[in-house]
């Protein structure tokens, strides 16, 4: 194993004539491109020859920030790497003789997929959740369509020595994209997660719910293997 960085070992030797260091030797990483320092760069002797100052080592890099704490109210914005999701100033459920729909206010921002926030309150009507008010990490709030949200759930009904496969499509015959260990958190598509029918009321491809893993892989799993966080 090669060393992490280049280390120099100064070997001052006292000359009988003048008490000056006359040589330095170094051990150098074979991949390093920086030439070895000269004696003047490494050691500076004071005029009275009573002390010497060694350059301080470089400061350690700052520690990475702590990961965000996941709670049952944590949500994520779904979508591919190029998608931007609109966040609205308001959202309300409306119903009239022509049917039911949502009415939204102006767009206040757009956020990329993978952005996390906290579920504040749903926009709800006729047993259907159409969207939700989301509080983002910077303290701002806004409304997001339920189809653009992933709600935090957990892998269930999977043995401790097994994993849950995430598929590219709504079938076990489609490509496997990744695996999720038992009890691991996973984001489930908001439309599926809030369905009044629940997993038990669905059949066929409806049982394959959209998910997003914590590391950003999006695909489908059978709904019987996800449950409340």
N, C-alpha and C positions, 0 to 999 in steps of 0.2 A: 504493500500500500504506500503511495506517495504521500509526503507531508502536505498539510493544508496550505502552508505558505513557506516562504523562504526565511530561513533562520540564519542569523549570523552570530558567530561566537568570536568575540574580540579576545585576543591573547596578548595582552600587553606584557612586554618583557623589558625589564630594567637593564639599560646599558650601563656598564661600569663608568662610562665617560660622562653621561649626561642625564640619566633617569628619564629617557624619552621612550615612548612606545615605538617599536621599530617594525612591527608586522601585524597583520590581521589575517585570519583564515576564516573561510566560510563554508557552510554546507548549503548547497543551492538546489532547489527543485529543478528537475530536468526540463519542465515545461515553462519555467519562468522566463520572461523576456527582459526583465529589469536587470541591468548590470549590477555587480556587487558594489557596495559603497566604498568610497575612499576612506582613509583613516580620518581625514578632516571632516567628512560628513558624519561619521559615526561617533567620534570622540573629539571633544574640544577641551584643550588643557588651558587652565587659567594662567595668567602671567606669573603668578607666584608658585606655580607647580604644586600647589597644596590640594587642589580639587579638580574634578573634571565633571562635565555635564553630558549626560547621555540623552539623546532625543527621545521624547515620550512616544510610546507606541500609539498607533492610530486608535481613535475612539471606536468602541464596539458599535455595530449598527443598532438602531433602535429596535426594541422588541415589537413583533407584529401585534396588531390590535386583537383584542379578544373577540372570538366569534359571537355573533348576535345570539342571544338566548331564545330558544324556540319555546313557544307556549301554544296552547290550544287555539289562540286567536291569531296566530301568525299566518299570513297569506303571502303568496308570491305571484308575480306577474308572469303569465305563460306566454309562449311564443318562441319563434326562432331568433337567431342572433341579429337579424336585420330588422326585426319587427319593433315598432314603437307603439305603445298602447296609450290611448287618450284617457286623460283624467278630467272629469267634468266638475264644474263648480256646484252643480246640483243634479239630482235625479229623482223623479217621482213616478209612481204608478198611476196610470189614468185608465178609466174604463167608461165606455159609452156604447151607444147602439151599434157602432161599427166594430166593437171588439175591445181588447185590452192591449195596452202598450206602455212604454215608458217615455217620459218627456225629460230631456236632459238640458242643462244649462250650457254656457260656453265652455270650451276646452281651456283649461288653465295650465296644463303641461302635458308632456308626453314622456313616458318612462320606458326603458328597455326591459326585455324579458329578463327574469331573474331578480328584479327589484322586489324587496320584501317590505311588508308593512304589517299593521295590526288592524284586524277587523273591528270596526267601530259599531256600525248598525246596518242592517239589511234594508234593501228596497224590496218590499214584499207585497204581493197581491194575488188573490185567487189561488192560494196554496203554492205559488211559485215565487222563488227568489230571483229577481231580475238583475240585481247588482248590489253593491254595498259601499258604504262610506269607509274609506281606508285612511289610516293615519300612517304617514311615512316616517322614516328614521330622522329626517330633518325637521320634523314637527309639523309639516304641512299636511292638510287633509284634502280629500277629493273623492269623487264617486267613480267607480270602475264597473263596467259590465261584468256580469257573473261568468260569462264565457271566457273572459280574459284573466280570471283568477284561479289560483290553486289553493285549496284549503289544506291545512296540515292534518294528516292522519297518520296511522301506523300500520305496519305489516302485521297481520294476525293469521291464525290458523295455519302457520307454517312451522314444521318441526325444527327443533334447535339445530339439527344437523343438515338442514336443507336451506334453500334460498327461493325467493320469488323472482321469476323471470319477467322482465319488461320486454314486451314485444313491439315490433314496428307497426303492427296493425291489430285489428280486433278479432284475432284468432290465434290459437296456439300453434298454428302452422306457419305463421309469419316469422320473420327474422327476429332472433333474440338480440336485443340491444345491450342489456346489462342484467345484473342480478342484484337483489336487495336482501340483506340478511333478515332473519326473523326479528320482530319487534322494532325494526328500524323506522324512523320517521320518513314520510314521503308525502309530497303534495298531490292531492287529488283534484282533478278538474272541478271547478265550482258548480257547473251545471249538473254534473253527475252526483257530486257530494251532497247537494241540497235537494235532490229529486225527492218529491213526496212519496214516490213509489218505493224508494230504497232498493237495495240490491235484490231483495226477495221478490219484488214485483216486476223484475225485468227478465227478459228471455233473449236467447240468441246473442247477436252482437251487442245488444244493449248492456249485457253483463260485462263487457270489456270497457273499463273506464280509463279515461286519459289521466296520466300521472306525470309528475316531474320529480326526479330524484334531487337530493340535496346538492349534487354536483352538476345539475343542469341537463341531464338526459331526459328527454320527453318520449313517452310511448304509451303503451296500454297494458293493464293487468286485469285479471278477472276480479270482479268486485268482491267476491267472497273472501279475498285475501287482504282486504284493507278495512280498517275500522277506526273508531275515534281515538284521538291521540291521548 
